[in-house]
């Protein structure tokens, strides 16, 4: 029995001596012999590449890690842990970098940040390289193709420079061509606009119909009737004077408000499509009342990204945000 016990002790000693140990000169972070690795078995050696069985973690969309104390373990790959886990489709994870590192041919300034789901970098803060004609506004460009409403071009006091029309981007992307914009009438010629033999003023704005009427009279004019207002509509025969829409000074009831009036005309040519002789985009009031209501008949010039439309309808006579009209003589 003593021989048997001694033999077992000797065999155990031989086995322990045969297991290599992880000394201080081994790869940093490599687990010591006897610790549990990511595959649930006993590590027998250290390797020059770090963890053993690392592929077993990655194959299951997990990462092999080891805390400062305790055994190594597989942990789930998740967005937000600071590691870019490509097996689950991550492109980034909470980091940011200069935009030029994303695409030096496209960006010249700014930084990208990682999206909340780690799927991509967000480039909204990147400054595009100037490349006039590519459809993207780059550094040093004011525009790159397209148009804008002249009413949105402001002076240094942030007030509109123009009251109507559409401006196209210049060929060198340095600004907009304002030659097509409609400037306000000068003080010494309040009714500087003419169309179909009638004189018109610049746009006037007030909070109520009564105030609009007072403004027009102070300028030596008056608010137009709905028929007169319809005379500035063009490229829409159904709403032009004598067209299919019956609304007039002698037809003011809701029976006159037919589909021809409410549907009007639509053009899908974007901002360049305007149905007003003066490039108007807005709701212009007339002096013709809608019968048995507190509303006034108006022409609606509307603009959308995909096109423009014109209709005739009823408008409130009070709006603290402002009502618009053109006075006539």
C-alpha positions in Angstrom: 0.0 0.0 0.0 2.9 2.4 0.9 4.4 1.7 -2.5 1.2 2.5 -4.3 0.7 5.8 -2.4 4.3 6.9 -3.1 3.8 6.0 -6.8 0.7 8.2 -7.0 2.5 11.1 -5.3 5.4 10.8 -7.7 3.1 10.6 -10.7 1.2 13.8 -9.6 4.5 15.7 -9.2 5.7 14.7 -12.6 2.4 15.9 -14.2 2.5 19.2 -12.4 6.1 19.8 -13.5 5.1 19.1 -17.1 2.5 21.9 -17.1 4.2 25.1 -18.3 3.7 28.1 -16.0 2.9 31.7 -17.0 5.7 33.8 -15.6 6.1 37.6 -15.6 7.8 37.5 -18.9 4.8 36.0 -20.7 2.3 38.0 -22.8 0.7 40.7 -20.7 -2.9 39.8 -19.8 -2.4 36.1 -20.5 -4.2 34.0 -17.8 -2.3 31.9 -15.5 -2.4 28.1 -15.7 -5.4 26.6 -14.1 -7.8 29.5 -14.8 -10.9 29.0 -16.7 -10.8 30.1 -20.3 -13.6 31.3 -22.6 -14.4 27.7 -23.7 -14.9 26.5 -20.1 -11.8 24.3 -20.1 -8.5 24.5 -18.2 -5.8 26.6 -19.9 -2.6 24.6 -20.3 -0.3 27.2 -21.8 0.2 30.8 -22.6 0.5 31.8 -26.3 2.1 34.7 -28.1 -1.2 35.8 -29.4 -3.0 36.2 -26.0 -6.1 34.3 -25.2 -6.7 30.7 -26.1 -10.0 29.7 -27.6 -10.6 33.3 -28.7 -12.2 32.0 -31.9 -14.8 30.2 -29.8 -16.1 33.5 -28.5 -16.1 35.3 -31.8 -17.9 32.4 -33.5 -20.8 33.1 -31.1 -20.7 36.9 -31.5 -19.0 37.2 -28.1 -15.7 38.6 -27.0 -13.1 36.9 -24.8 -12.2 39.1 -21.8 -10.6 38.7 -18.4 -11.2 41.0 -15.5 -8.4 42.0 -13.2 -9.3 39.2 -10.9 -11.2 36.0 -11.8 -11.3 33.7 -14.8 -11.5 34.7 -18.4 -15.0 34.7 -19.9 -17.0 35.3 -23.1 -19.1 38.5 -23.0 -21.7 39.5 -25.5 -20.8 42.0 -28.2 -23.0 45.1 -27.8 -23.1 48.6 -29.1 -21.8 51.0 -26.5 -19.1 48.9 -24.9 -16.3 50.8 -26.6 -15.2 48.0 -28.8 -15.8 47.9 -32.6 -17.3 44.5 -33.0 -17.3 43.8 -36.7 -19.0 40.3 -36.3 -22.2 42.1 -35.4 -21.9 44.8 -38.0 -20.4 47.6 -36.0 -18.5 50.3 -37.8 -17.7 52.3 -34.8 -18.5 52.4 -31.1 -18.7 55.7 -29.3 -15.7 57.2 -31.1 -15.2 60.2 -33.4 -12.6 61.2 -35.9 -11.8 63.9 -38.4 -14.0 63.9 -41.5 -11.0 63.8 -43.8 -10.2 60.3 -42.5 -13.6 59.2 -43.7 -13.2 60.6 -47.2 -10.4 63.0 -47.9 -11.7 63.6 -51.4 -15.2 64.7 -50.1 -14.6 66.5 -46.8 -12.2 69.2 -45.8 -13.2 70.0 -42.2 -15.2 68.9 -39.2 -15.5 65.7 -37.2 -17.7 62.6 -37.5 -19.3 60.9 -34.6 -20.5 57.4 -34.2 -24.2 56.8 -34.7 -26.3 55.6 -31.7 -26.5 52.1 -33.1 -22.8 51.9 -34.1 -23.8 51.2 -37.7 -22.1 54.3 -39.2 -20.4 57.6 -38.7 -22.6 60.7 -38.8 -21.2 63.2 -41.2 -23.6 66.1 -40.6 -20.8 68.1 -39.1 -18.4 67.7 -42.0 -17.5 70.5 -44.3 -17.6 69.5 -47.9 -14.8 70.3 -50.3 -15.9 73.0 -52.8 -16.8 71.2 -56.0 -19.3 73.5 -57.8 -21.7 71.5 -59.8 -21.9 68.3 -57.7 -25.2 69.3 -56.1 -23.7 69.6 -52.5 -22.9 73.0 -50.9 -19.2 72.8 -50.0 -16.9 75.0 -48.1 -16.8 78.5 -49.7 -20.0 77.9 -51.7 -23.3 79.7 -51.1 -25.3 77.2 -53.2 -24.7 74.4 -55.6 -27.6 74.2 -58.1 -31.2 74.7 -57.3 -33.3 77.8 -56.5 -34.7 79.6 -53.6 -37.6 82.0 -53.0 -36.5 85.6 -53.4 -38.4 86.5 -50.2 -35.9 84.4 -48.2 -32.9 86.4 -49.3 -32.2 88.8 -46.4 -30.2 91.9 -45.9 -27.7 92.5 -43.1 -30.6 93.4 -40.8 -32.2 90.0 -41.5 -35.0 91.6 -43.5 -36.2 90.4 -46.9 -34.5 92.2 -49.8 -37.2 91.1 -52.3 -40.9 90.4 -52.1 -41.4 88.0 -55.0 -39.9 85.8 -57.6 -37.4 82.8 -57.6 -33.6 83.1 -57.7 -31.5 80.4 -59.3 -28.0 79.5 -58.1 -25.2 81.1 -60.1 -23.0 78.9 -62.3 -20.0 79.5 -60.0 -21.9 78.6 -56.8 -21.0 82.0 -55.3 -24.6 83.2 -54.8 -28.1 83.5 -56.3 -29.1 85.3 -59.5 -31.4 88.1 -58.1 -32.2 89.5 -61.6 -35.4 87.6 -61.5 -36.4 88.8 -58.1 -39.1 91.4 -57.6 -38.0 94.5 -55.5 -40.5 96.5 -53.4 -41.9 99.6 -55.1 -40.0 102.8 -54.1 -41.7 105.4 -51.9 -42.2 107.8 -54.8 -44.0 105.2 -56.9 -46.1 103.1 -54.7 -47.9 101.4 -57.6 -44.9 100.6 -59.7 -46.2 97.2 -61.0 -48.4 96.8 -64.0 -50.3 93.8 -65.4 -53.1 93.6 -67.8 -53.6 97.3 -67.8 -53.9 97.6 -64.0 -51.4 99.1 -61.5 -50.4 97.2 -58.4 -48.4 97.9 -55.3 -45.9 95.9 -53.4 -47.2 93.5 -50.8 -48.7 95.0 -47.8 -49.1 93.2 -44.5 -51.3 93.8 -41.5 -53.1 91.9 -38.8 -56.7 92.4 -40.1 -58.6 93.1 -43.3 -59.6 96.6 -42.0 -55.9 97.5 -41.5 -55.0 96.2 -45.0 -57.8 98.4 -46.4 -56.6 101.4 -44.5 -53.0 100.9 -45.8 -54.2 100.7 -49.4 -56.3 103.9 -49.0 -53.4 105.7 -47.4 -51.3 104.8 -50.5 -54.0 106.2 -52.9 -55.4 102.8 -53.8 -57.7 100.1 -52.6 -58.0 96.3 -52.0 -58.8 94.5 -55.3 -62.0 92.6 -55.9 -61.7 88.8 -56.3 -62.0 89.2 -60.1 -59.3 91.8 -60.2 -57.1 89.7 -58.0 -57.6 86.7 -60.4 -56.2 88.8 -63.2 -52.6 88.4 -61.9 -53.0 84.6 -62.1 -51.3 83.1 -65.2 -50.8 79.6 -66.6 -54.0 78.4 -64.9 -57.0 79.1 -67.2 -59.5 77.7 -64.8 -58.8 80.4 -62.3 -58.0 83.3 -64.6 -60.9 85.7 -65.2 -63.6 84.0 -67.1 -62.3 80.6 -66.2 -64.3 77.6 -64.8 -64.2 78.8 -61.2 -67.4 80.8 -60.7 -66.4 82.9 -57.7 -66.8 86.6 -58.5 -68.3 89.8 -57.0 -71.7 88.5 -58.1 -71.2 84.9 -57.1 -70.0 84.7 -53.5 -71.9 81.8 -51.9 -70.5 78.4 -51.2 -72.4 77.1 -54.2 -69.9 79.1 -56.3 -67.0 77.4 -54.5 -66.7 74.5 -56.9 -63.9 71.9 -57.4 -62.5 74.1 -60.2 -61.8 76.7 -57.5 -60.5 74.3 -54.8 -58.3 72.1 -57.1 -57.0 75.0 -59.2 -53.7 74.2 -60.9 -50.6 72.3 -59.9 -47.1 72.3 -61.5 -44.3 69.9 -60.5 -41.4 72.1 -61.7 -40.5 73.0 -58.1 -39.8 76.6 -57.1 -39.5 77.8 -60.7 -43.3 77.2 -61.1 -45.2 80.3 -60.0 -48.7 81.1 -61.1 -48.5 84.8 -60.1 -47.5 87.5 -62.5 -45.4 88.9 -59.7 -43.9 85.7 -58.5 -46.0 85.6 -55.4 -46.0 82.7 -52.9 -48.6 83.3 -50.2 -52.2 84.0 -49.6 -53.5 87.3 -51.1 -56.7 88.8 -49.9 -59.4 90.5 -52.0 -62.2 92.8 -50.9 -65.0 90.4 -51.8 -66.8 88.8 -48.9 -67.9 85.2 -48.8 -71.6 85.4 -48.3 -73.1 84.8 -44.9 -69.7 84.2 -43.2 -66.9 86.3 -41.7 -64.4 85.3 -44.3 -63.1 87.0 -47.4 -62.3 85.4 -50.8 -58.6 85.0 -51.5 -56.1 83.5 -53.9 -53.7 81.0 -52.5 -50.3 80.8 -54.2 -48.5 77.8 -52.5 -45.0 76.5 -53.0 -43.6 73.1 -52.1 -40.3 71.3 -52.7 -41.9 69.2 -55.4 -43.9 71.9 -57.1 -46.4 74.8 -56.8 -50.1 75.3 -56.8 -52.7 78.0 -57.0 -56.3 77.8 -55.6 -59.1 80.1 -54.6 -60.7 79.9 -51.2 -61.9 81.7 -48.1 -59.6 83.4 -45.6 -60.1 84.7 -42.1 -60.1 88.5 -41.9 -57.9 88.5 -38.8 -54.5 86.9 -38.2 -52.0 88.2 -35.6 -49.2 86.7 -37.7 -50.1 88.9 -40.6 -52.4 88.9 -43.7 -51.1 89.9 -47.1 -52.5 91.8 -50.1 -51.6 93.8 -53.1 -53.3 97.2 -53.4 -54.5 98.3 -56.8 -55.5 101.5 -58.6 
